[in-house]
Amino acid sequence: MAQAADGVIAFRRRAGKGQDEEWRVLQRELLETKSSLKQAYGGFNTFSDPDLVEFYVYEINALQARYAYLLRRIKTIDRQQAGA
């Protein structure tokens, strides 16, 4: 297991086509979620209107939950492939 410069974990894979494709899709979604999270933090730090602050708090929480799910799913696939 190696850590990439941008903080996204890159896993070594030994898999069939199905899981390998799912792994790539999950990695792409993880990077997109990370980008969306960065934008949401930017919005949170920019606005002071209570409604917008509340919106960004909910958005950040939702994106953090999605990021955690995607990371867990990637790790599960990696463990399955390592055991294969």
N, C-alpha and C positions, 0 to 999 in steps of 0.2 A: 504494500500500500504506500503510495507517495502523495505528498501534498503539493498541489500546484501553486504557483506564485499568487494567484488571485484568491486563494483560500478555499477553493473547491477541491474536494478530495477526488483524486483519480485512482481508480481501482484496477488491478490487473484482472483480466477476464479470460476465462476459458469456457466458452459456451457454444451452444447451438445457435442457429440463426434467430429463432424466436426470442430468446432471452437477450441475445446481443442487441437486437433491434430495440427491444423494450428498454434496455439499459441506456442506449443512445438517446431515446426519446426522453427518458427520465432526466438524463444529464442536461439536455437542452432546456427542459422545463425548469430544472433547478437553477440554471443560469438566468433564465427569464424571470423567475421569481425573485432571485437575488437582485436583479436590476430594478424590478418593481418595488422591492423593499427599500432600496436606496432612494428611489424617487419619493416614496411615501414618507420616509424620514426627512427628506428635503422639504416636502410640503408641511410636515408637522413643525419643523423648525422655522418656517417662513411666516406662517399665518398666526394671528392672535385671536381671530374671531372664535368664540366658544364652539359654534356649530362646526366649523372647519377643523378645529383641534379634535373634537369628538370624532368626526369622520376619519381623520388620520389615525387616531388611536385604534379604532375598529379595523381599519384597513391594515395597519401594521400587525395587529394581533392575528388577523386572518392570514396574512402573508407568512408570518412566522410559523403558524400551524401548517400551512402548505409546504413550506421549506422543510420543516421537521419530518413531515410525511414522506416527501420525495427522497430525502436523505436516508430515512429508514428503509424505504423500498429498494433503493440502490444497494444499500448494505446487505439486505436480505438476498438479493440476486447474486451479489458478489460471494456471499457465504455459500449459497447453493452451488455456484459454479466452482468454487474452490474445493468443495466436497465431491464434486463429480469426477 
